């Protein structure tokens, strides 16, 4: 492998852009040119004919080269399959709001670019390393928000790889400790991941709907487990998007009394159809009538909002768990939280064992996300629609489409 490819993990389709120490070769086709996307995919498929499935491979991906920019076709290198690795053809990849925050720099610095997002991944196994026993060729696997951790610290040993004390490796935009450069996510044709960070996907799950379980599902399941949400308890879900609608479905499946708070009136009947009670967050009278009545609340809003008004709805000693707003939180009242010993907590995804538990739970309880399937040439449009709250409730890219 040449030095340029080793450092950048990308190959040329049209032009070379110098980004510091990495030479980034960017694909020339934008989303408006669907036919051009198709030609890139076809070329990738042809290159793969007769190739060694264990070898490093150049594959098609869809990357962002600047904040607020369109997705563009490019080629990246997936590493050779190591002894503990699983290689998969990516079938479906969800578009998480976190992808958009990372692209646009909503949490600070945008990128790093080129950025290949996607941490809700369903794929078919095409090769496994010599030490891998949990997967065989042809199995279906799922990959979520992380692809590596130290595996030795206290947190890793207690199924908290996402809180690795020595640094979790995120699925995209992170330093790749195995092959150098950056990690690239699921907006791509193939992925190679350590088998520990791949979950088994049961046969009875609809694969086209399963990808959001890998982030939205585990992100809302984990706090319900930790705070021990039980049948008959009252749980409130704030923000009914990709994460929030999964919280509603999981809460209903547990037999909880679920109330869903939304700012989108058109979602009211959709929430009812999921088995929850819908409430417009702007309805001040209804909100006042619910004070001191919830055992648990999960806030899945991906931007700053007034959390205190929802903390006020908690019972004595209850907790609001924030899983969506990862920036500065302002406007909290120490007096109101102290009166009633109400807590604000945070939670981020879940460990690998808990993620497998979540996937198995959804398969056995028929809990599946509501999705809209798109093609790769619709990624940019889909992201705009997510920002405009125009999705019910998760976009999933069919990566098998040209």
C-alpha positions as CSV (number, residue, x, y, z in Angstrom):
1,X,0.0,0.0,0.0
2,X,1.4,3.4,-0.9
3,X,2.1,6.0,1.9
4,X,-0.7,8.2,0.6
5,X,-3.3,5.4,0.8
6,X,-2.1,4.2,4.2
7,X,-2.5,7.6,5.8
8,X,-5.6,8.8,4.0
9,X,-7.5,5.5,3.3
10,X,-9.0,7.1,0.3
11,X,-8.6,6.8,-3.5
12,X,-9.1,9.1,-6.4
13,X,-12.3,9.5,-8.4
14,X,-11.8,13.1,-9.5
15,X,-9.6,15.6,-7.6
16,X,-7.0,15.8,-4.9
17,X,-7.5,18.2,-1.9
18,X,-4.7,18.7,0.5
19,X,-5.9,18.6,4.1
20,X,-2.7,19.0,6.1
21,X,-0.8,15.7,6.6
22,X,-3.5,13.6,4.7
23,X,-4.0,13.9,0.9
24,X,-7.7,13.5,0.5
25,X,-9.0,12.2,-2.8
26,X,-12.6,13.3,-3.2
27,X,-15.2,11.7,-5.5
28,X,-16.6,14.2,-8.0
29,X,-20.3,13.1,-8.0
30,X,-22.8,15.0,-5.8
31,X,-26.2,13.7,-4.7
32,X,-27.9,15.5,-7.5
33,X,-26.2,13.2,-9.9
34,X,-27.8,9.8,-9.1
35,X,-26.5,8.2,-12.2
36,X,-22.9,9.1,-11.3
37,X,-23.4,7.5,-7.9
38,X,-24.5,4.4,-9.6
39,X,-21.4,4.3,-11.8
40,X,-19.2,4.5,-8.7
41,X,-21.0,1.5,-7.1
42,X,-20.8,-0.5,-10.2
43,X,-17.1,0.0,-10.5
44,X,-16.6,-1.1,-6.9
45,X,-18.6,-4.2,-7.5
46,X,-16.5,-5.1,-10.5
47,X,-13.3,-4.5,-8.6
48,X,-14.5,-7.0,-6.0
49,X,-15.0,-9.8,-8.5
50,X,-12.7,-12.7,-7.6
51,X,-10.9,-10.7,-4.9
52,X,-9.6,-12.3,-1.7
53,X,-12.3,-11.6,0.9
54,X,-9.6,-11.4,3.7
55,X,-7.5,-8.7,1.9
56,X,-7.6,-5.0,2.3
57,X,-10.1,-3.6,-0.1
58,X,-11.0,-0.3,-1.8
59,X,-14.8,0.3,-1.4
60,X,-17.3,2.9,-2.2
61,X,-18.5,5.3,0.5
62,X,-20.4,8.6,0.8
63,X,-18.5,11.4,2.6
64,X,-18.9,14.9,3.7
65,X,-16.0,17.3,3.0
66,X,-17.2,20.3,4.8
67,X,-19.8,21.4,7.3
68,X,-23.3,21.7,5.8
69,X,-21.9,20.2,2.6
70,X,-23.5,17.6,0.4
71,X,-22.6,13.9,0.5
72,X,-20.1,12.9,-2.2
73,X,-19.1,9.6,-3.5
74,X,-15.5,8.6,-2.7
75,X,-13.4,5.5,-2.3
76,X,-12.0,4.4,1.1
77,X,-9.8,1.4,2.1
78,X,-11.1,-1.2,4.5
79,X,-8.3,-3.0,6.3
80,X,-7.4,-6.6,5.8
81,X,-9.4,-9.0,8.0
82,X,-7.4,-9.6,11.2
83,X,-7.7,-12.7,13.5
84,X,-10.4,-11.1,15.6
85,X,-12.2,-9.2,12.8
86,X,-15.5,-9.5,11.0
87,X,-16.0,-8.2,7.5
88,X,-19.5,-7.3,6.3
89,X,-21.2,-6.0,3.2
90,X,-23.2,-3.1,4.6
91,X,-26.9,-3.6,3.8
92,X,-28.6,-0.8,5.7
93,X,-27.3,2.3,7.5
94,X,-29.5,4.6,9.6
95,X,-29.1,8.4,9.6
96,X,-28.8,9.5,13.2
97,X,-29.1,13.1,14.3
98,X,-25.6,12.7,15.8
99,X,-24.3,12.2,12.2
100,X,-25.7,15.7,11.4
101,X,-24.3,17.3,14.6
102,X,-20.9,15.9,13.7
103,X,-21.0,17.0,10.1
104,X,-22.1,20.5,11.0
105,X,-20.0,21.0,14.1
106,X,-23.0,21.5,16.4
107,X,-21.0,20.1,19.3
108,X,-17.9,22.1,18.6
109,X,-15.5,21.4,15.7
110,X,-17.1,20.1,12.6
111,X,-15.7,16.9,11.0
112,X,-13.0,15.7,10.9
113,X,-13.2,15.7,7.1
114,X,-13.6,13.7,4.9
115,X,-16.3,12.3,7.2
116,X,-18.0,9.0,6.4
117,X,-20.8,8.9,9.0
118,X,-23.1,6.0,10.0
119,X,-23.2,4.2,13.3
120,X,-26.4,2.3,12.8
121,X,-25.3,-0.6,10.6
122,X,-26.7,-3.9,9.5
123,X,-24.6,-6.1,7.3
124,X,-24.0,-9.6,6.0
125,X,-20.8,-11.3,7.0
126,X,-18.4,-12.0,4.1
127,X,-15.2,-13.0,6.0
128,X,-14.2,-13.7,9.6
129,X,-10.8,-13.9,11.3
130,X,-9.2,-17.1,12.5
131,X,-10.1,-16.4,16.2
132,X,-13.8,-15.5,15.5
133,X,-16.3,-18.1,16.7
134,X,-19.5,-16.0,17.1
135,X,-20.0,-15.4,13.4
136,X,-19.7,-17.3,10.1
137,X,-19.9,-16.2,6.5
138,X,-23.6,-15.4,5.7
139,X,-24.6,-14.3,9.2
140,X,-26.2,-11.0,9.8
141,X,-24.4,-8.6,12.1
142,X,-25.0,-5.2,13.6
143,X,-22.5,-2.4,14.4
144,X,-23.3,0.6,16.5
145,X,-21.5,3.7,17.8
146,X,-18.1,2.1,18.7
147,X,-15.7,-0.2,17.1
148,X,-12.9,-0.6,19.7
149,X,-11.9,0.0,23.3
150,X,-9.0,-1.0,25.5
151,X,-10.9,-4.1,26.8
152,X,-8.9,-4.0,30.0
153,X,-10.1,-1.1,32.2
154,X,-12.8,-1.4,34.9
155,X,-15.5,0.0,32.6
156,X,-14.7,-2.2,29.7
157,X,-14.7,-5.3,31.9
158,X,-18.2,-4.2,33.2
159,X,-19.9,-3.9,29.8
160,X,-19.3,-0.2,29.6
161,X,-17.0,0.0,26.6
162,X,-18.6,3.3,25.7
163,X,-17.1,4.7,28.9
164,X,-13.6,3.2,28.3
165,X,-11.1,4.9,30.6
166,X,-8.4,4.7,27.9
167,X,-10.6,6.0,25.1
168,X,-13.4,4.4,23.1
169,X,-12.9,4.3,19.3
170,X,-16.1,5.6,17.7
171,X,-17.3,4.2,14.5
172,X,-16.5,7.2,12.4
173,X,-14.4,10.3,12.7
174,X,-12.1,8.8,15.4
175,X,-8.4,7.8,15.4
176,X,-8.3,4.3,14.0
177,X,-5.9,2.5,16.5
178,X,-5.7,-0.6,14.3
179,X,-4.9,0.8,10.8
180,X,-4.2,4.4,11.4
181,X,-6.0,7.4,9.9
182,X,-9.7,7.9,10.7
183,X,-12.5,5.5,11.2
184,X,-15.2,5.5,8.6
185,X,-18.8,4.6,9.3
186,X,-21.7,2.8,7.6
187,X,-22.4,5.1,4.7
188,X,-20.2,2.7,2.8
189,X,-20.3,-0.6,1.0
190,X,-18.3,-2.7,3.4
191,X,-16.9,-2.5,6.9
192,X,-14.3,-4.4,9.0
193,X,-14.8,-4.5,12.7
194,X,-13.5,-6.4,15.7
195,X,-16.0,-9.2,16.4
196,X,-16.5,-8.0,20.0
197,X,-18.2,-4.9,18.6
198,X,-20.6,-6.7,16.3
199,X,-23.9,-8.0,17.6
200,X,-25.8,-11.0,16.2
201,X,-29.1,-10.0,14.5
202,X,-31.9,-12.5,15.0
203,X,-33.6,-13.9,11.9
204,X,-37.1,-12.6,12.8
205,X,-36.1,-8.9,12.7
206,X,-36.9,-6.9,9.6
207,X,-33.4,-6.1,8.5
208,X,-34.5,-2.9,6.7
209,X,-35.8,-1.6,10.0
210,X,-33.1,-3.0,12.4
211,X,-30.3,-0.5,11.9
212,X,-31.7,2.2,14.3
213,X,-31.6,-0.3,17.1
214,X,-27.8,0.0,17.1
215,X,-28.0,3.6,18.4
216,X,-31.5,4.9,18.9
217,X,-32.6,1.6,20.4
218,X,-29.8,1.0,22.9
219,X,-29.6,4.7,23.8
220,X,-33.2,4.6,25.1
221,X,-33.2,1.0,26.4
222,X,-30.2,1.4,28.6
223,X,-31.7,4.1,30.9
224,X,-34.9,2.1,31.3
225,X,-32.7,-0.8,32.5
226,X,-30.5,1.2,34.8
227,X,-33.4,3.2,36.4
228,X,-35.4,-0.1,36.5
229,X,-38.6,1.1,34.7
230,X,-41.3,-1.4,35.6
231,X,-44.7,-2.4,34.4
232,X,-47.3,0.2,35.5
233,X,-44.9,2.9,36.2
234,X,-45.3,6.3,34.5
235,X,-42.6,7.3,32.0
236,X,-42.4,10.5,30.0
237,X,-40.6,10.8,26.7
238,X,-39.6,14.3,25.5
239,X,-38.9,14.7,21.8
240,X,-40.4,12.1,19.5
241,X,-37.9,11.6,16.7
242,X,-35.5,8.7,16.0
243,X,-34.6,8.2,19.7
244,X,-37.9,9.3,21.2
245,X,-40.1,7.0,19.2
246,X,-37.9,4.1,20.2
247,X,-38.3,5.1,23.8
248,X,-42.0,5.1,23.4
249,X,-42.1,1.7,21.8
250,X,-39.7,0.2,24.4
251,X,-41.7,1.7,27.3
252,X,-45.0,0.4,25.9
253,X,-43.4,-3.1,25.4
254,X,-42.4,-3.1,29.1
255,X,-46.0,-2.3,30.2
256,X,-45.3,1.2,31.4
257,X,-47.7,4.1,31.2
258,X,-46.0,6.2,28.5
259,X,-46.6,9.8,27.8
260,X,-44.9,11.4,24.8
261,X,-44.2,15.1,24.7
262,X,-43.9,16.7,21.2
263,X,-43.8,20.1,19.5
264,X,-45.2,18.6,16.3
265,X,-48.9,18.3,16.2
266,X,-48.9,16.0,13.2
267,X,-47.1,13.4,15.4
268,X,-50.0,13.2,17.9
269,X,-52.0,10.4,16.1
270,X,-48.7,8.5,15.4
271,X,-47.9,8.5,19.1
272,X,-51.3,7.2,19.9
273,X,-50.9,4.4,17.4
274,X,-47.7,3.4,19.3
275,X,-49.7,3.0,22.5
276,X,-48.7,6.2,24.3
277,X,-50.5,9.3,25.4
278,X,-49.5,12.3,23.3
279,X,-49.0,15.8,24.8
280,X,-48.1,19.0,23.0
281,X,-45.3,20.5,25.1
282,X,-46.8,24.0,24.4
283,X,-50.0,23.1,26.2
284,X,-49.2,24.8,29.5
285,X,-52.4,23.8,31.3
286,X,-51.9,20.1,30.6
287,X,-48.2,20.4,31.6
288,X,-49.2,22.0,35.0
289,X,-51.7,19.2,35.6
290,X,-48.9,16.6,35.3
291,X,-46.5,18.0,37.9
292,X,-45.0,15.5,40.4
293,X,-46.5,12.5,38.5
294,X,-43.7,10.7,36.6
295,X,-41.5,7.9,37.8
296,X,-38.9,8.5,35.0
297,X,-38.5,10.8,32.1
298,X,-36.2,10.4,29.1
299,X,-35.3,13.5,27.1
300,X,-34.4,12.8,23.5
301,X,-34.4,16.3,22.1
302,X,-31.2,16.9,20.1
303,X,-30.8,20.6,20.8
304,X,-31.1,23.0,23.8
305,X,-34.5,23.3,25.4
306,X,-36.2,24.0,28.7
307,X,-35.5,20.9,30.7
308,X,-36.6,22.3,34.0
309,X,-40.3,22.3,33.0
310,X,-40.0,18.5,32.5
311,X,-38.0,18.0,35.7
312,X,-40.9,19.6,37.5
313,X,-43.1,16.8,36.3
314,X,-41.1,14.2,38.2
315,X,-42.2,12.5,41.4
316,X,-40.2,12.6,44.6
317,X,-36.7,11.2,44.1
318,X,-37.3,10.6,40.3
319,X,-34.9,11.3,37.5
320,X,-34.9,12.9,34.0
321,X,-32.4,11.2,31.8
322,X,-30.9,13.3,29.0
323,X,-29.9,11.3,26.0
324,X,-30.2,13.9,23.3
325,X,-28.9,17.3,24.2
326,X,-25.1,17.0,24.5
327,X,-24.2,20.7,24.6
328,X,-24.3,23.2,27.5
329,X,-27.4,22.9,29.6
330,X,-28.8,26.2,31.0
331,X,-31.9,27.3,32.8
332,X,-32.0,24.7,35.6
333,X,-33.4,25.7,39.0
334,X,-31.5,24.3,42.0
335,X,-34.4,25.2,44.2
336,X,-36.9,23.2,42.1
337,X,-34.6,20.2,41.9
338,X,-33.9,20.3,45.6
339,X,-37.6,20.4,46.4
340,X,-38.5,16.8,45.8
341,X,-34.9,15.6,45.4
342,X,-35.3,15.4,41.6
343,X,-32.3,14.5,39.5
344,X,-31.0,15.3,36.0
345,X,-28.8,12.5,34.7
346,X,-27.1,11.6,31.4
347,X,-26.7,8.3,29.6
348,X,-24.9,7.4,26.4
349,X,-25.7,4.3,24.3
350,X,-24.8,1.0,26.1
351,X,-22.2,-1.6,26.3
352,X,-21.9,-4.5,23.8
353,X,-23.6,-7.1,26.0
354,X,-26.4,-4.7,26.7
355,X,-26.7,-3.9,23.0
356,X,-27.1,-7.6,22.2
357,X,-29.7,-7.9,25.0
358,X,-31.6,-5.0,23.4
359,X,-31.6,-6.5,20.0
360,X,-32.7,-9.9,21.3
361,X,-35.5,-8.1,23.4
362,X,-36.7,-6.3,20.3
363,X,-36.8,-9.5,18.3
364,X,-38.8,-11.4,21.0
365,X,-41.2,-8.5,21.7
366,X,-41.6,-7.4,18.0
367,X,-40.3,-3.9,18.7
368,X,-39.0,-2.4,15.5
369,X,-38.3,1.2,14.5
370,X,-40.5,3.1,12.0
371,X,-38.3,4.0,9.1
372,X,-38.2,5.5,5.7
373,X,-35.9,3.7,3.2
374,X,-33.8,5.9,0.9
375,X,-31.1,5.4,-1.7
376,X,-27.5,6.7,-1.3
377,X,-28.2,9.5,-3.7
378,X,-30.9,10.9,-1.3
379,X,-28.6,11.3,1.7
380,X,-28.2,15.1,1.4
381,X,-32.0,15.6,1.0
382,X,-32.7,13.3,3.9
383,X,-30.4,15.2,6.2
384,X,-32.2,18.4,5.3
385,X,-35.5,16.7,6.1
386,X,-34.3,15.5,9.5
387,X,-33.3,19.1,10.4
388,X,-36.8,20.2,9.4
389,X,-38.4,17.4,11.5
390,X,-39.8,15.9,8.3
391,X,-39.2,12.2,8.9
392,X,-41.3,9.4,10.5
393,X,-39.1,8.5,12.3
394,X,-35.7,7.4,11.0
395,X,-34.1,7.5,7.5
396,X,-32.3,4.3,6.6
397,X,-30.1,4.1,3.6
398,X,-30.3,0.9,1.5
399,X,-26.6,0.5,0.8
400,X,-27.4,-2.3,-1.7
401,X,-28.9,0.4,-4.0
402,X,-26.7,2.0,-6.7
